[in-house]
């Protein structure tokens, strides 16, 4: 077909324009277990919320730059829930009506050796949140709490996870 470009011949943008991104940490049971020696919270506590600026978002296949003083960057595949309209004090039973769809993100961080804390320095740098390539409409995902998600770096799968491991279901979050 004439005029089509190969996937690697285009610059992908994030699949939507975002304001501030609300991110939740420690919401996968296996990750809480992995970090248990460093944590002062448990899976029973409220989710750890932090913010990412729009500058953190880059598109699918985007180039994340490692800061000069950093030897290792940590990656986490995450389900991103795209909220389609304003909401406040929504009951859990009504929550899914506000979801426009889903995409995936790679929540990159610079690990800190002594404590888990999603500060600007460790998790919220520009370009530290590749996402996409597209949004999948909510109607096409009847079970968001049972999705497989993976991360591949340079063509190699480096993480496999599932939203079945969420501490709290999407509607509650």
N, C-alpha and C positions, 0 to 999 in steps of 0.2 A: 504494500500500500504506500503510495507516495505521500510524503510529508510527515510521516511518523518518525519520531526520534526515539532512540534507545533510552532506557531508563537512566543510564549513567551519563547521558548527554545533556541533561537538563538540571537546573538548580531547583530543588524542591523547597517550597516554603512551608511553614506550618499550615495545617489544613484550615485554620481559622485565625482571626485576629483576636487576641486575648488581652484582657486587662490584667489585673493581678491574678496570679494562679494560686489557688489554695491547695497545698499539698499536705498529705497525711503520712506521717512516719510511723513505723512500728505497727503496721496494720496487717502484716502477714505473720502467722504463727511461727513459721520456720525462721524468719528473720529475727523475731523477738528471742527465740531460743538461741540462735547463733550469737546474739549480742548480750545474752543474759548476764554474763560476768561484769559487763560495763554499765548495765542499766540500773537506774533507781526507780523505774516504772515497770509495770507488768502489763500483760495483754488485757487485764481486767480494767485498767485505767482508761481514761478518755484517750482517743487517738492524739498523737503528738502532731499538732498543726504548725505549719510554717508557710511562708509566702515565697513565691518566685516572681520576679519581674518579667514583663514581656520580653526583655532582652535575653533572658535565659533560654527562650524558645528558639529552636532552629528546626528546619524541615528535615524530612526523611533523607538519609544519606548526607546530612550536614556534617561539616568538619568541626569537631570540638577540639579546641586548642588546649594542650596541657600547659599550665603555668610553669615558668622556668624553674621555680623552686620546688616543684612537685615531682616525685619519682613514680607514684602510683595513683591512678584514679579508679574509683569503685563505680560499677554500673549496676543498675537494678531495673529490670523490666517491670513496668507498671501499667495497669489499666487506667486510662484517663477518662473520666466521666465528664462529658460536655453538657453543661447546664444551659438550657435554651432560653430561659426567661427568668426574670427577677423572682426571688423567693425569700421568704423570711418566716421563721417559726412554722415550718411545714411539718405536718404529722407524717410519721413513717409510712402509713398506708397511702398517702397521697404523693410521696416523694418522687416516684418514678415518672409521674406526669410532667415533671420539670426537666427531665433528662431529654436532651435533643439526640444524643448519640454517644458513641465511644470511639476512642482512638488509643494508640499505645504511645508510651513515652519511655525514654531511657533516662532515669533519674540519676544523673552522674554526681558523684561527690568526691571530695578529697578527704580520705579517711583521717580521722584524728585518733591518735594512739590511746588516749586515756579516757575519753568519754564520748558517748553518742549525743551530739547536739547539732541540729541542722541550722547552723548559723550562716550568715552571708558568706563567710570565708570558706566554708566547707561544702555547701550544697547549692548555693544560689548565684553562682557566677554566670556572667554572660556566656551563652552557648552551652550551658550545662544541662539542657533539657531537649534533646532531639525528639521529634514527635512525628507521627503520621505513618504512612503517607496520606491517609484519608480519614474521614469520619464515617463510621458505619451507623446508620439510623437506628434509634432505639427499637423500632418495630422489627428490625432484622436480627435482633439479639434477644431472644426470649429468656435466656438464662445467663445474665452477666456474672453470676456467682459461680460459673462453671466453665470458664474460658481458659484455654491454654495460651500462654504468651511466652515468647522467646526473644533473645537478643543474639544477633550475629555480628561479630566484629571481623572485618576483612574476610567475609564469607564463611567464617567458622562460628558455629553455634556455641556460645559461651554461658548461656543461662537458659534453663527451661523452668517455667513456673506455671501456676494455675491460680485463677481467682478463687478456686475451691479452698485455697489456703488462707483466705481473708479471715481475720479475727471477727469482723463485723460484716454483714452483707451490705451490698451497694445501697439498698434503700435506706438502711439505718445511717450510713455515712452521709 
